[in-house]
Amino acid sequence: MTSSFCCRTYRSEPIVVFVPVAWAYSDDLTAEAVAYAFNIPLEFDDIAFAQISRFFANRNRTMPEPNRKQAMLPQGAERIDNEWGTAPGFSLQYGRCWFVFLPGVPLEMKHLFQECILPKLSTRFLLQPCQLITIKTLGLGESAIQERLNSIEIPAQVQLGFRAGADEVQTKLLFPFDYPKTAMSILAARFAEQLGDHVFAIDGLGEITGDLVFEIDKLMTSGKYTLAVVETASQGLLAAKCVGSEWLLSAIFEQSIASSGQNLTIEADTENLMASAKAIAVDMQKTSGAEFVLVQLYAGDHKTLHDKDKSIVLYNTLLTGDNFHQATHSIAGPIKRKQNQAALLALDLLRRYLQHKAMNY
């Protein structure tokens, strides 16, 4: 299939990017198909093989024999070094078409495309790419977002799209390459205004943005703040999302509010979780030395947590100096969803404080 597609497209397309599924498996014939299609032999690339071998050596693992195949590249192809996995990519020019072949593992493919392929496009081709603005939100579903945006008139040449993920919902505005920058910014600002404080980042306006934790990390680092965390429903995921962050000084996971006395000196009152969260935050601030303390408790037993048809009520408390900021949320669905939402909503309380957004929502 790769062979016939190469033969059909090289005369009509300036660039073709292939993403094979599994480069190392014996049933992946990408390199062989390319060699066959263009009537060129395969060659063993010593540098590629050294990089593959080093990948396994650095992890104290023996390289499986099938990985040796990843070093076989079509003669004359330019190797694309893969720092995130084993299989290198490769590219070659045939006729007027530039072919690029990348490994199919999403993390590897995205890094290779963004860092190795994208920079070369502007030198090889006269590009007039569309302009994309992405508004990132948390706490609003796709339907609720669309409802809020119904009153905005969108120009005919602008495309509106949505992408809902586990950690955020993205509202995308795609503009023609020559669309005025000022008009783009005005339309994006109208969208952001309608979505309110649920917006945590806007990509495409010049500032480098990322996910929720990326935005929190920028603000915590620039403000030289420190944080301690006590979490329950998120089961340690809140701290895991902040992995590697130097501002996270301490994190405690409690299976439930009833077991909090094992690691904390405060005995929680299950009848008044907001008051309990405040008391735990003050105690944690003293013992950890952190400027901020984020406490997450929930109402509901272990059975409710596992029942996808039942909701738990989340009680989040953020202590900043002597000030408390609190929010409650009802979360339903499978336990993995409850865990992830619990972590995100607690972190979003911190984000709202750092971005000077409304805290009671």
TORTIBA-189078 format. One record per residue (C-alpha): residue in one letter; x, z, y; residue number from 1; chain. Coordinates in steps of 0.1 Angstrom, whole numbers. Last residue first. Example, Ala and Ser with C-alpha at 12.3 -4.5 7.8 and 13.67 -1.06 7.14 Angstrom:
<tivexs>
s | 137 | 71 | -11 | 2 | A
a | 123 | 78 | -45 | 1 | A
</tivexs>
This chain:
<tivexs>
y | -179 | 411 | 293 | 361 | A
n | -165 | 440 | 312 | 360 | A
m | -129 | 433 | 320 | 359 | A
a | -133 | 405 | 346 | 358 | A
k | -101 | 387 | 352 | 357 | A
h | -69 | 399 | 369 | 356 | A
q | -47 | 377 | 346 | 355 | A
l | -29 | 407 | 331 | 354 | A
y | -61 | 426 | 327 | 353 | A
r | -79 | 396 | 311 | 352 | A
r | -50 | 391 | 287 | 351 | A
l | -51 | 427 | 276 | 350 | A
l | -88 | 425 | 268 | 349 | A
d | -80 | 391 | 251 | 348 | A
l | -56 | 409 | 228 | 347 | A
a | -84 | 431 | 215 | 346 | A
l | -107 | 401 | 212 | 345 | A
l | -81 | 381 | 193 | 344 | A
a | -73 | 409 | 167 | 343 | A
a | -109 | 416 | 160 | 342 | A
q | -117 | 379 | 158 | 341 | A
n | -90 | 374 | 131 | 340 | A
q | -101 | 404 | 110 | 339 | A
k | -137 | 396 | 113 | 338 | A
r | -130 | 360 | 103 | 337 | A
k | -110 | 371 | 73 | 336 | A
i | -137 | 396 | 63 | 335 | A
p | -164 | 369 | 61 | 334 | A
g | -189 | 366 | 90 | 333 | A
a | -200 | 389 | 118 | 332 | A
i | -185 | 405 | 149 | 331 | A
s | -203 | 425 | 176 | 330 | A
h | -181 | 432 | 207 | 329 | A
t | -174 | 462 | 229 | 328 | A
a | -152 | 463 | 259 | 327 | A
q | -130 | 490 | 276 | 326 | A
h | -105 | 493 | 305 | 325 | A
f | -90 | 527 | 311 | 324 | A
n | -67 | 537 | 340 | 323 | A
d | -40 | 563 | 341 | 322 | A
g | -11 | 539 | 335 | 321 | A
t | -28 | 510 | 318 | 320 | A
l | -49 | 521 | 289 | 319 | A
l | -68 | 494 | 271 | 318 | A
t | -98 | 502 | 249 | 317 | A
n | -115 | 480 | 224 | 316 | A
y | -146 | 491 | 204 | 315 | A
l | -157 | 465 | 178 | 314 | A
v | -192 | 466 | 163 | 313 | A
i | -193 | 454 | 127 | 312 | A
s | -218 | 428 | 116 | 311 | A
k | -234 | 421 | 83 | 310 | A
d | -240 | 388 | 64 | 309 | A
k | -203 | 384 | 55 | 308 | A
d | -202 | 418 | 38 | 307 | A
h | -165 | 429 | 35 | 306 | A
l | -165 | 450 | 68 | 305 | A
t | -199 | 463 | 59 | 304 | A
k | -186 | 477 | 26 | 303 | A
h | -157 | 494 | 43 | 302 | A
d | -180 | 512 | 68 | 301 | A
g | -192 | 502 | 102 | 300 | A
a | -183 | 510 | 138 | 299 | A
y | -149 | 497 | 149 | 298 | A
l | -118 | 509 | 166 | 297 | A
q | -91 | 490 | 186 | 296 | A
v | -67 | 508 | 208 | 295 | A
l | -43 | 490 | 232 | 294 | A
v | -18 | 512 | 250 | 293 | A
f | 1 | 500 | 281 | 292 | A
e | 32 | 516 | 297 | 291 | A
a | 47 | 524 | 263 | 290 | A
g | 65 | 558 | 258 | 289 | A
s | 54 | 558 | 222 | 288 | A
t | 44 | 595 | 218 | 287 | A
k | 29 | 600 | 252 | 286 | A
q | 11 | 566 | 253 | 285 | A
m | -2 | 571 | 218 | 284 | A
d | -18 | 604 | 227 | 283 | A
v | -35 | 589 | 258 | 282 | A
a | -47 | 559 | 238 | 281 | A
i | -60 | 581 | 210 | 280 | A
a | -81 | 601 | 235 | 279 | A
k | -95 | 570 | 250 | 278 | A
a | -104 | 555 | 217 | 277 | A
s | -121 | 587 | 206 | 276 | A
a | -142 | 586 | 238 | 275 | A
m | -152 | 550 | 231 | 274 | A
l | -158 | 559 | 194 | 273 | A
n | -184 | 586 | 201 | 272 | A
e | -202 | 595 | 169 | 271 | A
t | -171 | 588 | 147 | 270 | A
d | -152 | 614 | 167 | 269 | A
a | -115 | 608 | 160 | 268 | A
e | -90 | 636 | 153 | 267 | A
i | -60 | 631 | 175 | 266 | A
t | -26 | 638 | 161 | 265 | A
l | -22 | 603 | 148 | 264 | A
n | -7 | 589 | 116 | 263 | A
q | -29 | 605 | 89 | 262 | A
g | -56 | 616 | 113 | 261 | A
s | -67 | 580 | 117 | 260 | A
s | -83 | 580 | 82 | 259 | A
a | -119 | 583 | 93 | 258 | A
i | -114 | 556 | 119 | 257 | A
s | -106 | 531 | 92 | 256 | A
q | -77 | 515 | 74 | 255 | A
e | -55 | 526 | 103 | 254 | A
f | -27 | 502 | 115 | 253 | A
i | -2 | 516 | 139 | 252 | A
a | 19 | 494 | 162 | 251 | A
s | 49 | 504 | 185 | 250 | A
l | 71 | 489 | 211 | 249 | A
l | 55 | 455 | 216 | 248 | A
w | 74 | 443 | 247 | 247 | A
e | 102 | 428 | 226 | 246 | A
s | 78 | 402 | 211 | 245 | A
g | 91 | 390 | 178 | 244 | A
v | 57 | 391 | 161 | 243 | A
c | 28 | 394 | 185 | 242 | A
k | 3 | 378 | 162 | 241 | A
a | 15 | 403 | 135 | 240 | A
a | 6 | 432 | 157 | 239 | A
l | -30 | 421 | 160 | 238 | A
l | -30 | 411 | 123 | 237 | A
g | -24 | 447 | 111 | 236 | A
q | -58 | 451 | 95 | 235 | A
s | -77 | 436 | 124 | 234 | A
a | -106 | 461 | 118 | 233 | A
t | -83 | 491 | 125 | 232 | A
e | -57 | 488 | 152 | 231 | A
v | -35 | 511 | 173 | 230 | A
v | -11 | 493 | 196 | 229 | A
a | 17 | 502 | 219 | 228 | A
l | 27 | 479 | 248 | 227 | A
t | 55 | 475 | 273 | 226 | A
y | 56 | 458 | 307 | 225 | A
k | 84 | 439 | 323 | 224 | A
g | 59 | 420 | 345 | 223 | A
s | 76 | 387 | 337 | 222 | A
t | 77 | 396 | 300 | 221 | A
m | 41 | 409 | 298 | 220 | A
l | 28 | 379 | 317 | 219 | A
k | 47 | 352 | 297 | 218 | A
d | 39 | 370 | 264 | 217 | A
i | 2 | 372 | 272 | 216 | A
e | 1 | 334 | 277 | 215 | A
f | 20 | 328 | 244 | 214 | A
v | -3 | 353 | 227 | 213 | A
l | -34 | 333 | 237 | 212 | A
d | -20 | 299 | 227 | 211 | A
g | 4 | 278 | 248 | 210 | A
t | 9 | 266 | 283 | 209 | A
i | 37 | 248 | 303 | 208 | A
e | 25 | 242 | 338 | 207 | A
g | 21 | 207 | 351 | 206 | A
l | -17 | 202 | 352 | 205 | A
g | -20 | 191 | 315 | 204 | A
d | -28 | 224 | 298 | 203 | A
i | -52 | 249 | 312 | 202 | A
a | -49 | 285 | 300 | 201 | A
f | -70 | 317 | 294 | 200 | A
v | -105 | 304 | 302 | 199 | A
h | -132 | 329 | 291 | 198 | A
d | -130 | 342 | 327 | 197 | A
g | -153 | 315 | 339 | 196 | A
l | -164 | 285 | 318 | 195 | A
q | -182 | 270 | 348 | 194 | A
e | -153 | 275 | 371 | 193 | A
a | -129 | 260 | 345 | 192 | A
f | -150 | 228 | 344 | 191 | A
r | -151 | 226 | 382 | 190 | A
a | -113 | 232 | 383 | 189 | A
a | -107 | 204 | 358 | 188 | A
l | -128 | 180 | 380 | 187 | A
i | -108 | 189 | 411 | 186 | A
s | -75 | 186 | 393 | 185 | A
m | -83 | 152 | 380 | 184 | A
a | -95 | 140 | 414 | 183 | A
t | -62 | 151 | 430 | 182 | A
k | -42 | 134 | 403 | 181 | A
p | -59 | 101 | 409 | 180 | A
y | -67 | 82 | 376 | 179 | A
d | -40 | 55 | 370 | 178 | A
f | -34 | 65 | 333 | 177 | A
p | -71 | 67 | 325 | 176 | A
f | -84 | 103 | 321 | 175 | A
l | -91 | 123 | 290 | 174 | A
l | -107 | 157 | 295 | 173 | A
k | -105 | 181 | 266 | 172 | A
t | -123 | 214 | 261 | 171 | A
q | -104 | 235 | 236 | 170 | A
v | -119 | 263 | 216 | 169 | A
e | -95 | 291 | 206 | 168 | A
d | -81 | 311 | 177 | 167 | A
a | -100 | 298 | 146 | 166 | A
g | -103 | 263 | 161 | 165 | A
a | -129 | 243 | 179 | 164 | A
r | -118 | 210 | 195 | 163 | A
f | -140 | 194 | 221 | 162 | A
g | -142 | 161 | 239 | 161 | A
l | -150 | 146 | 273 | 160 | A
q | -138 | 110 | 282 | 159 | A
v | -134 | 100 | 318 | 158 | A
q | -140 | 64 | 329 | 157 | A
a | -178 | 70 | 334 | 156 | A
p | -172 | 99 | 358 | 155 | A
i | -185 | 133 | 345 | 154 | A
e | -215 | 149 | 363 | 153 | A
i | -213 | 186 | 358 | 152 | A
s | -247 | 204 | 351 | 151 | A
n | -243 | 202 | 313 | 150 | A
l | -210 | 221 | 314 | 149 | A
r | -224 | 256 | 306 | 148 | A
e | -244 | 242 | 277 | 147 | A
q | -214 | 224 | 263 | 146 | A
i | -194 | 257 | 263 | 145 | A
a | -222 | 275 | 246 | 144 | A
s | -224 | 249 | 219 | 143 | A
e | -186 | 250 | 214 | 142 | A
g | -186 | 288 | 210 | 141 | A
l | -174 | 311 | 238 | 140 | A
g | -151 | 341 | 234 | 139 | A
l | -118 | 324 | 239 | 138 | A
t | -111 | 294 | 260 | 137 | A
k | -84 | 267 | 264 | 136 | A
i | -90 | 238 | 290 | 135 | A
t | -70 | 207 | 279 | 134 | A
i | -62 | 180 | 305 | 133 | A
l | -51 | 147 | 291 | 132 | A
q | -37 | 117 | 310 | 131 | A
c | -38 | 83 | 293 | 130 | A
p | -5 | 67 | 286 | 129 | A
q | 7 | 36 | 305 | 128 | A
l | 39 | 30 | 286 | 127 | A
l | 64 | 1 | 290 | 126 | A
f | 81 | 4 | 257 | 125 | A
r | 115 | 13 | 242 | 124 | A
t | 129 | 38 | 267 | 123 | A
s | 95 | 55 | 272 | 122 | A
l | 89 | 57 | 235 | 121 | A
k | 122 | 73 | 228 | 120 | A
p | 113 | 107 | 242 | 119 | A
l | 81 | 108 | 219 | 118 | A
i | 100 | 101 | 187 | 117 | A
c | 126 | 129 | 184 | 116 | A
e | 112 | 160 | 200 | 115 | A
q | 75 | 155 | 199 | 114 | A
f | 73 | 134 | 167 | 113 | A
l | 98 | 156 | 148 | 112 | A
h | 82 | 188 | 158 | 111 | A
k | 47 | 175 | 149 | 110 | A
m | 58 | 161 | 116 | 109 | A
e | 77 | 193 | 105 | 108 | A
l | 48 | 216 | 113 | 107 | A
p | 22 | 192 | 98 | 106 | A
v | 41 | 187 | 65 | 105 | A
g | 38 | 149 | 61 | 104 | A
p | 74 | 138 | 66 | 103 | A
l | 79 | 111 | 92 | 102 | A
f | 84 | 73 | 90 | 101 | A
v | 88 | 53 | 122 | 100 | A
f | 86 | 15 | 123 | 99 | A
w | 95 | -4 | 154 | 98 | A
c | 78 | -38 | 155 | 97 | A
r | 91 | -70 | 171 | 96 | A
g | 108 | -83 | 140 | 95 | A
y | 118 | -53 | 119 | 94 | A
q | 133 | -22 | 136 | 93 | A
l | 139 | 9 | 116 | 92 | A
s | 130 | 45 | 116 | 91 | A
f | 137 | 75 | 94 | 90 | A
g | 124 | 110 | 88 | 89 | A
p | 145 | 136 | 70 | 88 | A
a | 129 | 156 | 42 | 87 | A
t | 141 | 193 | 40 | 86 | A
g | 122 | 213 | 66 | 85 | A
w | 122 | 224 | 102 | 84 | A
e | 155 | 210 | 115 | 83 | A
n | 147 | 175 | 103 | 82 | A
d | 172 | 148 | 113 | 81 | A
i | 157 | 114 | 120 | 80 | A
r | 179 | 89 | 101 | 79 | A
e | 181 | 54 | 116 | 78 | A
a | 175 | 28 | 89 | 77 | A
g | 201 | 2 | 82 | 76 | A
q | 198 | 4 | 44 | 75 | A
p | 165 | 21 | 35 | 74 | A
l | 169 | 58 | 29 | 73 | A
m | 176 | 79 | -2 | 72 | A
a | 184 | 115 | 10 | 71 | A
q | 149 | 127 | 1 | 70 | A
k | 155 | 118 | -35 | 69 | A
r | 179 | 147 | -39 | 68 | A
n | 148 | 169 | -33 | 67 | A
p | 136 | 161 | -69 | 66 | A
e | 167 | 180 | -83 | 65 | A
p | 155 | 213 | -70 | 64 | A
m | 180 | 230 | -46 | 63 | A
t | 190 | 264 | -57 | 62 | A
r | 179 | 291 | -33 | 61 | A
n | 199 | 316 | -12 | 60 | A
r | 178 | 307 | 19 | 59 | A
n | 208 | 293 | 38 | 58 | A
a | 218 | 274 | 7 | 57 | A
f | 184 | 257 | 4 | 56 | A
f | 185 | 242 | 39 | 55 | A
r | 222 | 235 | 35 | 54 | A
s | 215 | 213 | 6 | 53 | A
i | 190 | 193 | 26 | 52 | A
q | 214 | 190 | 55 | 51 | A
a | 242 | 178 | 32 | 50 | A
f | 219 | 153 | 16 | 49 | A
a | 209 | 139 | 50 | 48 | A
i | 246 | 136 | 59 | 47 | A
d | 255 | 119 | 26 | 46 | A
d | 227 | 92 | 30 | 45 | A
f | 222 | 75 | -4 | 44 | A
e | 212 | 39 | 3 | 43 | A
l | 181 | 20 | -6 | 42 | A
p | 182 | -18 | -6 | 41 | A
i | 166 | -42 | 18 | 40 | A
n | 139 | -68 | 12 | 39 | A
f | 116 | -57 | 41 | 38 | A
a | 86 | -48 | 19 | 37 | A
y | 107 | -36 | -10 | 36 | A
a | 128 | -13 | 10 | 35 | A
v | 97 | 0 | 28 | 34 | A
a | 80 | 6 | -5 | 33 | A
e | 110 | 24 | -20 | 32 | A
a | 112 | 47 | 10 | 31 | A
t | 75 | 55 | 8 | 30 | A
l | 72 | 58 | -29 | 29 | A
d | 58 | 93 | -32 | 28 | A
d | 50 | 98 | -69 | 27 | A
s | 82 | 116 | -77 | 26 | A
y | 75 | 143 | -50 | 25 | A
a | 100 | 148 | -22 | 24 | A
w | 82 | 131 | 6 | 23 | A
a | 48 | 146 | 1 | 22 | A
v | 19 | 132 | 23 | 21 | A
p | 36 | 103 | 40 | 20 | A
v | 32 | 100 | 78 | 19 | A
f | 37 | 65 | 90 | 18 | A
v | 41 | 55 | 127 | 17 | A
v | 37 | 18 | 136 | 16 | A
i | 51 | 4 | 169 | 15 | A
p | 49 | -29 | 187 | 14 | A
e | 21 | -43 | 165 | 13 | A
s | 14 | -79 | 157 | 12 | A
r | 42 | -94 | 136 | 11 | A
y | 52 | -61 | 119 | 10 | A
t | 16 | -54 | 109 | 9 | A
r | 8 | -73 | 77 | 8 | A
c | 42 | -69 | 60 | 7 | A
c | 43 | -32 | 67 | 6 | A
f | 7 | -28 | 54 | 5 | A
s | 16 | -46 | 22 | 4 | A
s | 46 | -24 | 15 | 3 | A
t | 28 | 9 | 24 | 2 | A
m | 0 | 0 | 0 | 1 | A
</tivexs>
